[in-house]
């Protein structure tokens, strides 16, 4: 099975992100807008139970933190992904590091750049057009994050929550 660890932003931010995703992201129907803490990885259901125990411990040691996004950016030339850039706070970076250290099945091929994808799998021309029209868009959004989620992928390719972990003491 495939698993991943993500933060789902508030419905308000998801609605803003989805206004772009429905046009520019072919994964729109498979997973809600999210910030990836641990990229998709293969594991058994038994492994997932262990991961959940480890994630529960990590969550208990962390406090809720602020998620702030201020602009639209792109990973070009690495790939044609357009995203809402999330300010990398110490709390977010620490949460990402701790999760990846505990679940070190494989290392990510990219450095951690906190973001919420709004467009991907675009051709070079599409990317140029879309990013050209969006990159000056001012996004000024801030909210408090108090939980993250272990997800698993269903046979149809969509993702669903395996378990949710609240930050701080329950």
Secondary structure, 3 states (H helix, E strand, C coil): CEEEEEECCCHHHHHHHHHHHHHHECCCCCCCCCEEEEEEEECCHHHHHHHHHHHHHHHHHCCCEEEEEEEEEECCCCCCCEEEEECCCHHHHHHHHHHHHHCCCCCCCCCCCCEEEEEECCCHHHHHHHHHHHCCCEEEEEEEECEEEEEEECCCCCEEEEEEEECCCC
